[in-house]
Amino acid sequence: MKKFIVTTTINQPTLATIKFIEIAVRDNWTFVIIGDTKTPHEEYLELQDEYTGSLVYLHPAKQTEMYPELSEIIGWKTIQRRNIGFVWAYENGAEIVVTIDDDNIPYDNWGDNIMIGQEVEVDEYENILQY
């Protein structure tokens, strides 16, 4: 199953970013980071080189080259740039795509219990109060 994690960032790699890279390596995810105009590109390109196959950094120039119309419509300095990551993941065979923020540190068991394609029993509650 091809699984992708997508985020945008203007920050230097955060603790959350590093933990998501570790999860990607450990659990066979591809972590796609969408850069913006303020992103420290060199730091992410170095991480991409270090974690080839688990981390993809889409530099703004690459985004504009690959998706010129979408890039122009979305604009810069907006979280909606993550849509470029969704399109990229889809084009690369994604079966699962999740989006995260680079300031939310994941638990160590993040992504361990994916329920897609499984039957799940749930309790149903109904509000019977009438106003």
Backbone atoms as SQL, in Angstrom:
CREATE TABLE atoms (id INTEGER PRIMARY KEY, chain TEXT, resi INTEGER, resn TEXT, atom TEXT, x REAL, y REAL, z REAL);
INSERT INTO atoms VALUES
  (1, 'A', 1, 'MET', 'N', 0.850, -1.166, 0.000),
  (2, 'A', 1, 'MET', 'CA', 0.000, 0.000, 0.000),
  (3, 'A', 1, 'MET', 'C', 0.902, 1.236, 0.000),
  (4, 'A', 2, 'LYS', 'N', 0.683, 2.147, -0.951),
  (5, 'A', 2, 'LYS', 'CA', 1.508, 3.355, -1.056),
  (6, 'A', 2, 'LYS', 'C', 0.903, 4.457, -0.183),
  (7, 'A', 3, 'LYS', 'N', 1.676, 4.880, 0.827),
  (8, 'A', 3, 'LYS', 'CA', 1.199, 5.826, 1.827),
  (9, 'A', 3, 'LYS', 'C', 2.057, 7.086, 1.785),
  (10, 'A', 4, 'PHE', 'N', 1.387, 8.226, 1.834),
  (11, 'A', 4, 'PHE', 'CA', 2.065, 9.515, 1.744),
  (12, 'A', 4, 'PHE', 'C', 1.638, 10.427, 2.879),
  (13, 'A', 5, 'ILE', 'N', 2.602, 11.157, 3.417),
  (14, 'A', 5, 'ILE', 'CA', 2.359, 12.223, 4.389),
  (15, 'A', 5, 'ILE', 'C', 2.714, 13.522, 3.666),
  (16, 'A', 6, 'VAL', 'N', 1.837, 14.517, 3.736),
  (17, 'A', 6, 'VAL', 'CA', 2.056, 15.785, 3.027),
  (18, 'A', 6, 'VAL', 'C', 2.001, 16.942, 4.016),
  (19, 'A', 7, 'THR', 'N', 2.950, 17.859, 3.879),
  (20, 'A', 7, 'THR', 'CA', 2.920, 19.086, 4.672),
  (21, 'A', 7, 'THR', 'C', 3.548, 20.231, 3.880),
  (22, 'A', 8, 'THR', 'N', 3.271, 21.423, 4.336),
  (23, 'A', 8, 'THR', 'CA', 3.957, 22.617, 3.847),
  (24, 'A', 8, 'THR', 'C', 4.794, 23.149, 5.001),
  (25, 'A', 9, 'THR', 'N', 5.770, 23.969, 4.682),
  (26, 'A', 9, 'THR', 'CA', 6.539, 24.588, 5.755),
  (27, 'A', 9, 'THR', 'C', 7.267, 25.821, 5.264),
  (28, 'A', 10, 'ILE', 'N', 7.465, 26.749, 6.191),
  (29, 'A', 10, 'ILE', 'CA', 8.383, 27.866, 5.976),
  (30, 'A', 10, 'ILE', 'C', 9.479, 27.824, 7.033),
  (31, 'A', 11, 'ASN', 'N', 9.399, 26.825, 7.906),
  (32, 'A', 11, 'ASN', 'CA', 10.310, 26.713, 9.051),
  (33, 'A', 11, 'ASN', 'C', 11.520, 25.853, 8.739),
  (34, 'A', 12, 'GLN', 'N', 12.536, 26.001, 9.575),
  (35, 'A', 12, 'GLN', 'CA', 13.623, 25.031, 9.580),
  (36, 'A', 12, 'GLN', 'C', 13.022, 23.707, 10.038),
  (37, 'A', 13, 'PRO', 'N', 13.659, 22.593, 9.738),
  (38, 'A', 13, 'PRO', 'CA', 13.102, 21.309, 10.190),
  (39, 'A', 13, 'PRO', 'C', 12.830, 21.325, 11.692),
  (40, 'A', 14, 'THR', 'N', 11.620, 20.994, 12.052),
  (41, 'A', 14, 'THR', 'CA', 11.172, 20.992, 13.448),
  (42, 'A', 14, 'THR', 'C', 11.304, 19.582, 14.018),
  (43, 'A', 15, 'LEU', 'N', 11.089, 19.475, 15.320),
  (44, 'A', 15, 'LEU', 'CA', 11.064, 18.160, 15.954),
  (45, 'A', 15, 'LEU', 'C', 9.978, 17.297, 15.300),
  (46, 'A', 16, 'ALA', 'N', 8.830, 17.882, 15.028),
  (47, 'A', 16, 'ALA', 'CA', 7.755, 17.133, 14.370),
  (48, 'A', 16, 'ALA', 'C', 8.202, 16.633, 12.997),
  (49, 'A', 17, 'THR', 'N', 8.866, 17.491, 12.228),
  (50, 'A', 17, 'THR', 'CA', 9.355, 17.096, 10.905),
  (51, 'A', 17, 'THR', 'C', 10.295, 15.903, 11.024),
  (52, 'A', 18, 'ILE', 'N', 11.220, 15.963, 11.943),
  (53, 'A', 18, 'ILE', 'CA', 12.180, 14.874, 12.125),
  (54, 'A', 18, 'ILE', 'C', 11.468, 13.592, 12.527),
  (55, 'A', 19, 'LYS', 'N', 10.495, 13.689, 13.428),
  (56, 'A', 19, 'LYS', 'CA', 9.756, 12.495, 13.849),
  (57, 'A', 19, 'LYS', 'C', 8.960, 11.902, 12.690),
  (58, 'A', 20, 'PHE', 'N', 8.367, 12.753, 11.841),
  (59, 'A', 20, 'PHE', 'CA', 7.632, 12.226, 10.686),
  (60, 'A', 20, 'PHE', 'C', 8.579, 11.587, 9.672),
  (61, 'A', 21, 'ILE', 'N', 9.786, 12.113, 9.545),
  (62, 'A', 21, 'ILE', 'CA', 10.783, 11.450, 8.685),
  (63, 'A', 21, 'ILE', 'C', 11.094, 10.064, 9.252),
  (64, 'A', 22, 'GLU', 'N', 11.294, 9.979, 10.555),
  (65, 'A', 22, 'GLU', 'CA', 11.586, 8.691, 11.184),
  (66, 'A', 22, 'GLU', 'C', 10.441, 7.701, 10.976),
  (67, 'A', 23, 'ILE', 'N', 9.207, 8.181, 11.097),
  (68, 'A', 23, 'ILE', 'CA', 8.035, 7.326, 10.861),
  (69, 'A', 23, 'ILE', 'C', 8.001, 6.873, 9.409),
  (70, 'A', 24, 'ALA', 'N', 8.288, 7.790, 8.493),
  (71, 'A', 24, 'ALA', 'CA', 8.295, 7.447, 7.065),
  (72, 'A', 24, 'ALA', 'C', 9.301, 6.337, 6.783),
  (73, 'A', 25, 'VAL', 'N', 10.485, 6.470, 7.340),
  (74, 'A', 25, 'VAL', 'CA', 11.530, 5.450, 7.145),
  (75, 'A', 25, 'VAL', 'C', 11.101, 4.130, 7.768),
  (76, 'A', 26, 'ARG', 'N', 10.639, 4.182, 8.995),
  (77, 'A', 26, 'ARG', 'CA', 10.292, 2.971, 9.756),
  (78, 'A', 26, 'ARG', 'C', 9.103, 2.216, 9.168),
  (79, 'A', 27, 'ASP', 'N', 8.070, 2.967, 8.713),
  (80, 'A', 27, 'ASP', 'CA', 6.804, 2.329, 8.342),
  (81, 'A', 27, 'ASP', 'C', 6.471, 2.430, 6.857),
  (82, 'A', 28, 'ASN', 'N', 7.472, 2.744, 6.043),
  (83, 'A', 28, 'ASN', 'CA', 7.298, 2.754, 4.592),
  (84, 'A', 28, 'ASN', 'C', 6.262, 3.774, 4.109),
  (85, 'A', 29, 'TRP', 'N', 6.364, 4.992, 4.602),
  (86, 'A', 29, 'TRP', 'CA', 5.593, 6.115, 4.095),
  (87, 'A', 29, 'TRP', 'C', 6.524, 6.933, 3.197),
  (88, 'A', 30, 'THR', 'N', 5.963, 7.765, 2.352),
  (89, 'A', 30, 'THR', 'CA', 6.724, 8.794, 1.660),
  (90, 'A', 30, 'THR', 'C', 6.278, 10.121, 2.236),
  (91, 'A', 31, 'PHE', 'N', 7.213, 10.883, 2.768),
  (92, 'A', 31, 'PHE', 'CA', 6.928, 12.175, 3.385),
  (93, 'A', 31, 'PHE', 'C', 7.228, 13.252, 2.349),
  (94, 'A', 32, 'VAL', 'N', 6.199, 13.993, 1.957),
  (95, 'A', 32, 'VAL', 'CA', 6.323, 15.026, 0.926),
  (96, 'A', 32, 'VAL', 'C', 6.221, 16.391, 1.596),
  (97, 'A', 33, 'ILE', 'N', 7.279, 17.168, 1.469),
  (98, 'A', 33, 'ILE', 'CA', 7.310, 18.506, 2.061),
  (99, 'A', 33, 'ILE', 'C', 7.262, 19.519, 0.928),
  (100, 'A', 34, 'ILE', 'N', 6.281, 20.402, 0.997),
  (101, 'A', 34, 'ILE', 'CA', 6.072, 21.422, -0.020),
  (102, 'A', 34, 'ILE', 'C', 6.687, 22.721, 0.482),
  (103, 'A', 35, 'GLY', 'N', 7.719, 23.169, -0.206),
  (104, 'A', 35, 'GLY', 'CA', 8.391, 24.404, 0.186),
  (105, 'A', 35, 'GLY', 'C', 7.620, 25.632, -0.253),
  (106, 'A', 36, 'ASP', 'N', 7.925, 26.745, 0.377),
  (107, 'A', 36, 'ASP', 'CA', 7.341, 28.035, 0.019),
  (108, 'A', 36, 'ASP', 'C', 8.497, 29.012, -0.159),
  (109, 'A', 37, 'THR', 'N', 8.170, 30.248, -0.412),
  (110, 'A', 37, 'THR', 'CA', 9.225, 31.221, -0.716),
  (111, 'A', 37, 'THR', 'C', 10.166, 31.457, 0.462),
  (112, 'A', 38, 'LYS', 'N', 9.683, 31.312, 1.702),
  (113, 'A', 38, 'LYS', 'CA', 10.511, 31.557, 2.886),
  (114, 'A', 38, 'LYS', 'C', 11.204, 30.300, 3.423),
  (115, 'A', 39, 'THR', 'N', 10.899, 29.145, 2.876),
  (116, 'A', 39, 'THR', 'CA', 11.443, 27.889, 3.387),
  (117, 'A', 39, 'THR', 'C', 12.971, 27.854, 3.222),
  (118, 'A', 40, 'PRO', 'N', 13.695, 27.377, 4.235),
  (119, 'A', 40, 'PRO', 'CA', 15.146, 27.206, 4.080),
  (120, 'A', 40, 'PRO', 'C', 15.435, 25.976, 3.194),
  (121, 'A', 41, 'HIS', 'N', 15.428, 26.192, 1.907),
  (122, 'A', 41, 'HIS', 'CA', 15.463, 25.115, 0.914),
  (123, 'A', 41, 'HIS', 'C', 16.648, 24.177, 1.071),
  (124, 'A', 42, 'GLU', 'N', 17.818, 24.724, 1.310),
  (125, 'A', 42, 'GLU', 'CA', 19.017, 23.881, 1.384),
  (126, 'A', 42, 'GLU', 'C', 18.903, 22.833, 2.485),
  (127, 'A', 43, 'GLU', 'N', 18.317, 23.205, 3.614),
  (128, 'A', 43, 'GLU', 'CA', 18.182, 22.251, 4.712),
  (129, 'A', 43, 'GLU', 'C', 17.295, 21.079, 4.309),
  (130, 'A', 44, 'TYR', 'N', 16.225, 21.369, 3.585),
  (131, 'A', 44, 'TYR', 'CA', 15.315, 20.299, 3.165),
  (132, 'A', 44, 'TYR', 'C', 15.892, 19.480, 2.025),
  (133, 'A', 45, 'LEU', 'N', 16.641, 20.109, 1.142),
  (134, 'A', 45, 'LEU', 'CA', 17.298, 19.358, 0.074),
  (135, 'A', 45, 'LEU', 'C', 18.341, 18.402, 0.662),
  (136, 'A', 46, 'GLU', 'N', 19.038, 18.832, 1.714),
  (137, 'A', 46, 'GLU', 'CA', 19.997, 17.951, 2.390),
  (138, 'A', 46, 'GLU', 'C', 19.284, 16.770, 3.052),
  (139, 'A', 47, 'LEU', 'N', 18.150, 17.052, 3.700),
  (140, 'A', 47, 'LEU', 'CA', 17.378, 15.962, 4.307),
  (141, 'A', 47, 'LEU', 'C', 16.880, 14.996, 3.235),
  (142, 'A', 48, 'GLN', 'N', 16.430, 15.529, 2.114),
  (143, 'A', 48, 'GLN', 'CA', 15.962, 14.679, 1.018),
  (144, 'A', 48, 'GLN', 'C', 17.087, 13.754, 0.540),
  (145, 'A', 49, 'ASP', 'N', 18.295, 14.301, 0.433),
  (146, 'A', 49, 'ASP', 'CA', 19.441, 13.477, 0.036),
  (147, 'A', 49, 'ASP', 'C', 19.743, 12.403, 1.075),
  (148, 'A', 50, 'GLU', 'N', 19.598, 12.764, 2.343),
  (149, 'A', 50, 'GLU', 'CA', 19.881, 11.828, 3.429),
  (150, 'A', 50, 'GLU', 'C', 18.839, 10.718, 3.514),
  (151, 'A', 51, 'TYR', 'N', 17.589, 11.053, 3.207),
  (152, 'A', 51, 'TYR', 'CA', 16.488, 10.095, 3.349),
  (153, 'A', 51, 'TYR', 'C', 15.841, 9.782, 2.002),
  (154, 'A', 52, 'THR', 'N', 16.658, 9.556, 1.010),
  (155, 'A', 52, 'THR', 'CA', 16.170, 9.254, -0.336),
  (156, 'A', 52, 'THR', 'C', 15.192, 8.083, -0.287),
  (157, 'A', 53, 'GLY', 'N', 14.052, 8.271, -0.934),
  (158, 'A', 53, 'GLY', 'CA', 13.030, 7.232, -0.961),
  (159, 'A', 53, 'GLY', 'C', 11.962, 7.413, 0.098),
  (160, 'A', 54, 'SER', 'N', 12.306, 8.082, 1.188),
  (161, 'A', 54, 'SER', 'CA', 11.327, 8.321, 2.258),
  (162, 'A', 54, 'SER', 'C', 10.898, 9.773, 2.332),
  (163, 'A', 55, 'LEU', 'N', 11.738, 10.683, 1.841),
  (164, 'A', 55, 'LEU', 'CA', 11.447, 12.113, 1.917),
  (165, 'A', 55, 'LEU', 'C', 11.588, 12.742, 0.537),
  (166, 'A', 56, 'VAL', 'N', 10.563, 13.502, 0.163),
  (167, 'A', 56, 'VAL', 'CA', 10.587, 14.266, -1.085),
  (168, 'A', 56, 'VAL', 'C', 10.361, 15.724, -0.722),
  (169, 'A', 57, 'TYR', 'N', 11.273, 16.578, -1.146),
  (170, 'A', 57, 'TYR', 'CA', 11.097, 18.017, -0.953),
  (171, 'A', 57, 'TYR', 'C', 10.808, 18.646, -2.304),
  (172, 'A', 58, 'LEU', 'N', 9.652, 19.295, -2.410),
  (173, 'A', 58, 'LEU', 'CA', 9.302, 19.984, -3.649),
  (174, 'A', 58, 'LEU', 'C', 9.605, 21.470, -3.489),
  (175, 'A', 59, 'HIS', 'N', 10.734, 21.858, -4.055),
  (176, 'A', 59, 'HIS', 'CA', 11.199, 23.241, -4.065),
  (177, 'A', 59, 'HIS', 'C', 10.192, 24.094, -4.847),
  (178, 'A', 60, 'PRO', 'N', 10.010, 25.362, -4.488),
  (179, 'A', 60, 'PRO', 'CA', 9.073, 26.211, -5.229),
  (180, 'A', 60, 'PRO', 'C', 9.300, 26.213, -6.744),
  (181, 'A', 61, 'ALA', 'N', 10.546, 26.214, -7.180),
  (182, 'A', 61, 'ALA', 'CA', 10.812, 26.205, -8.625),
  (183, 'A', 61, 'ALA', 'C', 10.299, 24.914, -9.257),
  (184, 'A', 62, 'LYS', 'N', 10.458, 23.804, -8.564),
  (185, 'A', 62, 'LYS', 'CA', 9.975, 22.508, -9.063),
  (186, 'A', 62, 'LYS', 'C', 8.455, 22.498, -9.121),
  (187, 'A', 63, 'GLN', 'N', 7.816, 23.071, -8.107),
  (188, 'A', 63, 'GLN', 'CA', 6.353, 23.135, -8.092),
  (189, 'A', 63, 'GLN', 'C', 5.836, 23.924, -9.293),
  (190, 'A', 64, 'THR', 'N', 6.468, 25.064, -9.540),
  (191, 'A', 64, 'THR', 'CA', 6.054, 25.925, -10.655),
  (192, 'A', 64, 'THR', 'C', 6.295, 25.229, -11.987),
  (193, 'A', 65, 'GLU', 'N', 7.383, 24.489, -12.076),
  (194, 'A', 65, 'GLU', 'CA', 7.697, 23.749, -13.308),
  (195, 'A', 65, 'GLU', 'C', 6.695, 22.624, -13.540),
  (196, 'A', 66, 'MET', 'N', 6.368, 21.877, -12.496),
  (197, 'A', 66, 'MET', 'CA', 5.503, 20.708, -12.635),
  (198, 'A', 66, 'MET', 'C', 4.021, 21.072, -12.781),
  (199, 'A', 67, 'TYR', 'N', 3.588, 22.071, -12.041),
  (200, 'A', 67, 'TYR', 'CA', 2.163, 22.425, -11.984),
  (201, 'A', 67, 'TYR', 'C', 1.996, 23.934, -12.130),
  (202, 'A', 68, 'PRO', 'N', 2.348, 24.511, -13.278),
  (203, 'A', 68, 'PRO', 'CA', 2.356, 25.974, -13.400),
  (204, 'A', 68, 'PRO', 'C', 0.993, 26.623, -13.150),
  (205, 'A', 69, 'GLU', 'N', -0.059, 26.056, -13.703),
  (206, 'A', 69, 'GLU', 'CA', -1.385, 26.669, -13.518),
  (207, 'A', 69, 'GLU', 'C', -1.857, 26.548, -12.076),
  (208, 'A', 70, 'LEU', 'N', -1.705, 25.363, -11.495),
  (209, 'A', 70, 'LEU', 'CA', -2.113, 25.163, -10.105),
  (210, 'A', 70, 'LEU', 'C', -1.304, 26.059, -9.176),
  (211, 'A', 71, 'SER', 'N', -0.006, 26.147, -9.412),
  (212, 'A', 71, 'SER', 'CA', 0.853, 26.992, -8.591),
  (213, 'A', 71, 'SER', 'C', 0.404, 28.448, -8.640),
  (214, 'A', 72, 'GLU', 'N', 0.093, 28.916, -9.834),
  (215, 'A', 72, 'GLU', 'CA', -0.350, 30.307, -9.986),
  (216, 'A', 72, 'GLU', 'C', -1.692, 30.551, -9.305),
  (217, 'A', 73, 'ILE', 'N', -2.607, 29.615, -9.446),
  (218, 'A', 73, 'ILE', 'CA', -3.939, 29.771, -8.834),
  (219, 'A', 73, 'ILE', 'C', -3.835, 29.807, -7.304),
  (220, 'A', 74, 'ILE', 'N', -3.008, 28.925, -6.744),
  (221, 'A', 74, 'ILE', 'CA', -2.882, 28.844, -5.283),
  (222, 'A', 74, 'ILE', 'C', -2.153, 30.063, -4.724),
  (223, 'A', 75, 'GLY', 'N', -1.096, 30.474, -5.401),
  (224, 'A', 75, 'GLY', 'CA', -0.292, 31.582, -4.887),
  (225, 'A', 75, 'GLY', 'C', 0.699, 31.093, -3.850),
  (226, 'A', 76, 'TRP', 'N', 1.408, 32.033, -3.237),
  (227, 'A', 76, 'TRP', 'CA', 2.452, 31.715, -2.268),
  (228, 'A', 76, 'TRP', 'C', 2.042, 32.158, -0.874),
  (229, 'A', 77, 'LYS', 'N', 2.774, 31.665, 0.103),
  (230, 'A', 77, 'LYS', 'CA', 2.568, 32.008, 1.510),
  (231, 'A', 77, 'LYS', 'C', 1.170, 31.621, 1.980),
  (232, 'A', 78, 'THR', 'N', 0.752, 30.419, 1.611),
  (233, 'A', 78, 'THR', 'CA', -0.547, 29.904, 2.018),
  (234, 'A', 78, 'THR', 'C', -0.466, 28.395, 2.224),
  (235, 'A', 79, 'ILE', 'N', -1.184, 27.907, 3.216),
  (236, 'A', 79, 'ILE', 'CA', -1.187, 26.480, 3.512),
  (237, 'A', 79, 'ILE', 'C', -1.804, 25.674, 2.365),
  (238, 'A', 80, 'GLN', 'N', -2.572, 26.329, 1.507),
  (239, 'A', 80, 'GLN', 'CA', -3.201, 25.631, 0.388),
  (240, 'A', 80, 'GLN', 'C', -2.181, 25.077, -0.607),
  (241, 'A', 81, 'ARG', 'N', -0.919, 25.459, -0.474),
  (242, 'A', 81, 'ARG', 'CA', 0.114, 24.886, -1.338),
  (243, 'A', 81, 'ARG', 'C', 0.230, 23.387, -1.132),
  (244, 'A', 82, 'ARG', 'N', -0.269, 22.899, 0.004),
  (245, 'A', 82, 'ARG', 'CA', -0.228, 21.452, 0.231),
  (246, 'A', 82, 'ARG', 'C', -0.999, 20.698, -0.837),
  (247, 'A', 83, 'ASN', 'N', -1.916, 21.381, -1.531),
  (248, 'A', 83, 'ASN', 'CA', -2.643, 20.725, -2.623),
  (249, 'A', 83, 'ASN', 'C', -1.686, 20.230, -3.706),
  (250, 'A', 84, 'ILE', 'N', -0.586, 20.906, -3.891),
  (251, 'A', 84, 'ILE', 'CA', 0.423, 20.436, -4.840),
  (252, 'A', 84, 'ILE', 'C', 0.969, 19.093, -4.370),
  (253, 'A', 85, 'GLY', 'N', 1.152, 18.942, -3.084),
  (254, 'A', 85, 'GLY', 'CA', 1.595, 17.662, -2.537),
  (255, 'A', 85, 'GLY', 'C', 0.571, 16.564, -2.741),
  (256, 'A', 86, 'PHE', 'N', -0.718, 16.899, -2.604),
  (257, 'A', 86, 'PHE', 'CA', -1.770, 15.906, -2.840),
  (258, 'A', 86, 'PHE', 'C', -1.752, 15.435, -4.290),
  (259, 'A', 87, 'VAL', 'N', -1.621, 16.378, -5.217),
  (260, 'A', 87, 'VAL', 'CA', -1.577, 16.026, -6.637),
  (261, 'A', 87, 'VAL', 'C', -0.344, 15.169, -6.916),
  (262, 'A', 88, 'TRP', 'N', 0.798, 15.561, -6.377),
  (263, 'A', 88, 'TRP', 'CA', 2.024, 14.806, -6.592),
  (264, 'A', 88, 'TRP', 'C', 1.882, 13.384, -6.055),
  (265, 'A', 89, 'ALA', 'N', 1.325, 13.248, -4.854),
  (266, 'A', 89, 'ALA', 'CA', 1.129, 11.920, -4.260),
  (267, 'A', 89, 'ALA', 'C', 0.191, 11.078, -5.130),
  (268, 'A', 90, 'TYR', 'N', -0.889, 11.667, -5.578),
  (269, 'A', 90, 'TYR', 'CA', -1.835, 10.955, -6.448),
  (270, 'A', 90, 'TYR', 'C', -1.133, 10.460, -7.708),
  (271, 'A', 91, 'GLU', 'N', -0.367, 11.337, -8.323),
  (272, 'A', 91, 'GLU', 'CA', 0.341, 10.971, -9.555),
  (273, 'A', 91, 'GLU', 'C', 1.402, 9.889, -9.316),
  (274, 'A', 92, 'ASN', 'N', 1.810, 9.723, -8.068),
  (275, 'A', 92, 'ASN', 'CA', 2.809, 8.724, -7.729),
  (276, 'A', 92, 'ASN', 'C', 2.203, 7.487, -7.067),
  (277, 'A', 93, 'GLY', 'N', 0.903, 7.297, -7.291),
  (278, 'A', 93, 'GLY', 'CA', 0.250, 6.055, -6.895),
  (279, 'A', 93, 'GLY', 'C', -0.258, 5.976, -5.474),
  (280, 'A', 94, 'ALA', 'N', -0.478, 7.117, -4.842),
  (281, 'A', 94, 'ALA', 'CA', -0.927, 7.120, -3.448),
  (282, 'A', 94, 'ALA', 'C', -2.243, 6.367, -3.277),
  (283, 'A', 95, 'GLU', 'N', -2.269, 5.528, -2.259),
  (284, 'A', 95, 'GLU', 'CA', -3.507, 4.880, -1.842),
  (285, 'A', 95, 'GLU', 'C', -4.027, 5.507, -0.551),
  (286, 'A', 96, 'ILE', 'N', -3.101, 6.060, 0.220),
  (287, 'A', 96, 'ILE', 'CA', -3.440, 6.791, 1.441),
  (288, 'A', 96, 'ILE', 'C', -2.637, 8.080, 1.432),
  (289, 'A', 97, 'VAL', 'N', -3.301, 9.188, 1.711),
  (290, 'A', 97, 'VAL', 'CA', -2.626, 10.480, 1.845),
  (291, 'A', 97, 'VAL', 'C', -3.121, 11.119, 3.131),
  (292, 'A', 98, 'VAL', 'N', -2.186, 11.520, 3.984),
  (293, 'A', 98, 'VAL', 'CA', -2.538, 12.257, 5.189),
  (294, 'A', 98, 'VAL', 'C', -1.828, 13.598, 5.144),
  (295, 'A', 99, 'THR', 'N', -2.413, 14.569, 5.788),
  (296, 'A', 99, 'THR', 'CA', -1.790, 15.878, 5.868),
  (297, 'A', 99, 'THR', 'C', -1.529, 16.205, 7.324),
  (298, 'A', 100, 'ILE', 'N', -0.379, 16.797, 7.568),
  (299, 'A', 100, 'ILE', 'CA', 0.027, 17.129, 8.935),
  (300, 'A', 100, 'ILE', 'C', 0.576, 18.549, 8.946),
  (301, 'A', 101, 'ASP', 'N', 0.789, 19.079, 10.138),
  (302, 'A', 101, 'ASP', 'CA', 1.446, 20.368, 10.306),
  (303, 'A', 101, 'ASP', 'C', 2.813, 20.119, 10.941),
  (304, 'A', 102, 'ASP', 'N', 3.773, 20.931, 10.576),
  (305, 'A', 102, 'ASP', 'CA', 5.136, 20.702, 11.056),
  (306, 'A', 102, 'ASP', 'C', 5.361, 21.168, 12.493),
  (307, 'A', 103, 'ASP', 'N', 4.286, 21.573, 13.158),
  (308, 'A', 103, 'ASP', 'CA', 4.414, 21.929, 14.573),
  (309, 'A', 103, 'ASP', 'C', 3.614, 20.989, 15.471),
  (310, 'A', 104, 'ASN', 'N', 3.086, 19.906, 14.908),
  (311, 'A', 104, 'ASN', 'CA', 2.360, 18.899, 15.686),
  (312, 'A', 104, 'ASN', 'C', 3.203, 17.638, 15.775),
  (313, 'A', 105, 'ILE', 'N', 3.767, 17.388, 16.933),
  (314, 'A', 105, 'ILE', 'CA', 4.670, 16.261, 17.132),
  (315, 'A', 105, 'ILE', 'C', 3.841, 14.975, 17.240),
  (316, 'A', 106, 'PRO', 'N', 4.149, 13.989, 16.400),
  (317, 'A', 106, 'PRO', 'CA', 3.352, 12.758, 16.438),
  (318, 'A', 106, 'PRO', 'C', 3.745, 11.857, 17.600),
  (319, 'A', 107, 'TYR', 'N', 2.777, 11.061, 18.061),
  (320, 'A', 107, 'TYR', 'CA', 3.089, 9.998, 19.014),
  (321, 'A', 107, 'TYR', 'C', 3.936, 8.953, 18.296),
  (322, 'A', 108, 'ASP', 'N', 4.660, 8.170, 19.046),
  (323, 'A', 108, 'ASP', 'CA', 5.516, 7.145, 18.455),
  (324, 'A', 108, 'ASP', 'C', 4.717, 6.116, 17.654),
  (325, 'A', 109, 'ASN', 'N', 3.466, 5.882, 18.024),
  (326, 'A', 109, 'ASN', 'CA', 2.658, 4.884, 17.324),
  (327, 'A', 109, 'ASN', 'C', 1.787, 5.502, 16.222),
  (328, 'A', 110, 'TRP', 'N', 2.102, 6.723, 15.813),
  (329, 'A', 110, 'TRP', 'CA', 1.325, 7.392, 14.771),
  (330, 'A', 110, 'TRP', 'C', 1.283, 6.514, 13.521),
  (331, 'A', 111, 'GLY', 'N', 0.094, 6.331, 12.978),
  (332, 'A', 111, 'GLY', 'CA', -0.072, 5.581, 11.736),
  (333, 'A', 111, 'GLY', 'C', -0.087, 4.075, 11.893),
  (334, 'A', 112, 'ASP', 'N', 0.002, 3.576, 13.119),
  (335, 'A', 112, 'ASP', 'CA', 0.063, 2.126, 13.329),
  (336, 'A', 112, 'ASP', 'C', -1.271, 1.422, 13.115),
  (337, 'A', 113, 'ASN', 'N', -2.362, 2.118, 13.310),
  (338, 'A', 113, 'ASN', 'CA', -3.667, 1.453, 13.305),
  (339, 'A', 113, 'ASN', 'C', -4.567, 2.021, 12.213),
  (340, 'A', 114, 'ILE', 'N', -4.171, 1.859, 10.977),
  (341, 'A', 114, 'ILE', 'CA', -4.957, 2.366, 9.856),
  (342, 'A', 114, 'ILE', 'C', -6.115, 1.409, 9.613),
  (343, 'A', 115, 'MET', 'N', -7.310, 1.943, 9.550),
  (344, 'A', 115, 'MET', 'CA', -8.519, 1.116, 9.476),
  (345, 'A', 115, 'MET', 'C', -9.142, 1.076, 8.076),
  (346, 'A', 116, 'ILE', 'N', -8.453, 1.540, 7.066),
  (347, 'A', 116, 'ILE', 'CA', -9.004, 1.558, 5.719),
  (348, 'A', 116, 'ILE', 'C', -9.214, 0.130, 5.231),
  (349, 'A', 117, 'GLY', 'N', -10.414, -0.109, 4.679),
  (350, 'A', 117, 'GLY', 'CA', -10.728, -1.427, 4.138),
  (351, 'A', 117, 'GLY', 'C', -11.102, -2.447, 5.184),
  (352, 'A', 118, 'GLN', 'N', -11.248, -2.028, 6.424),
  (353, 'A', 118, 'GLN', 'CA', -11.612, -2.943, 7.497),
  (354, 'A', 118, 'GLN', 'C', -13.000, -2.614, 8.014),
  (355, 'A', 119, 'GLU', 'N', -13.710, -3.626, 8.419),
  (356, 'A', 119, 'GLU', 'CA', -15.009, -3.419, 9.032),
  (357, 'A', 119, 'GLU', 'C', -14.776, -3.020, 10.487),
  (358, 'A', 120, 'VAL', 'N', -15.471, -1.978, 10.911),
  (359, 'A', 120, 'VAL', 'CA', -15.277, -1.442, 12.251),
  (360, 'A', 120, 'VAL', 'C', -16.620, -1.381, 12.961),
  (361, 'A', 121, 'GLU', 'N', -16.658, -1.868, 14.188),
  (362, 'A', 121, 'GLU', 'CA', -17.877, -1.807, 14.977),
  (363, 'A', 121, 'GLU', 'C', -17.888, -0.489, 15.753),
  (364, 'A', 122, 'VAL', 'N', -19.003, 0.215, 15.696),
  (365, 'A', 122, 'VAL', 'CA', -19.128, 1.484, 16.411),
  (366, 'A', 122, 'VAL', 'C', -20.421, 1.509, 17.210),
  (367, 'A', 123, 'ASP', 'N', -20.423, 2.282, 18.251),
  (368, 'A', 123, 'ASP', 'CA', -21.642, 2.511, 19.017),
  (369, 'A', 123, 'ASP', 'C', -22.367, 3.694, 18.400),
  (370, 'A', 124, 'GLU', 'N', -23.678, 3.635, 18.411),
  (371, 'A', 124, 'GLU', 'CA', -24.462, 4.736, 17.859),
  (372, 'A', 124, 'GLU', 'C', -25.266, 5.367, 18.995),
  (373, 'A', 125, 'TYR', 'N', -25.218, 6.670, 19.046),
  (374, 'A', 125, 'TYR', 'CA', -25.957, 7.414, 20.057),
  (375, 'A', 125, 'TYR', 'C', -26.893, 8.374, 19.362),
  (376, 'A', 126, 'GLU', 'N', -28.063, 8.545, 19.948),
  (377, 'A', 126, 'GLU', 'CA', -29.053, 9.419, 19.344),
  (378, 'A', 126, 'GLU', 'C', -29.516, 10.428, 20.396),
  (379, 'A', 127, 'ASN', 'N', -29.585, 11.673, 19.990),
  (380, 'A', 127, 'ASN', 'CA', -30.084, 12.705, 20.878),
  (381, 'A', 127, 'ASN', 'C', -31.609, 12.670, 20.837),
  (382, 'A', 128, 'ILE', 'N', -32.240, 12.324, 21.952),
  (383, 'A', 128, 'ILE', 'CA', -33.694, 12.220, 21.975),
  (384, 'A', 128, 'ILE', 'C', -34.344, 13.425, 22.658),
  (385, 'A', 129, 'LEU', 'N', -33.527, 14.383, 23.075),
  (386, 'A', 129, 'LEU', 'CA', -34.082, 15.581, 23.681),
  (387, 'A', 129, 'LEU', 'C', -34.774, 16.408, 22.614),
  (388, 'A', 130, 'GLN', 'N', -35.933, 16.901, 22.957),
  (389, 'A', 130, 'GLN', 'CA', -36.640, 17.793, 22.044),
  (390, 'A', 130, 'GLN', 'C', -36.753, 19.159, 22.700),
  (391, 'A', 131, 'TYR', 'N', -36.515, 20.156, 21.922),
  (392, 'A', 131, 'TYR', 'CA', -36.539, 21.515, 22.458),
  (393, 'A', 131, 'TYR', 'C', -37.789, 22.216, 22.059);
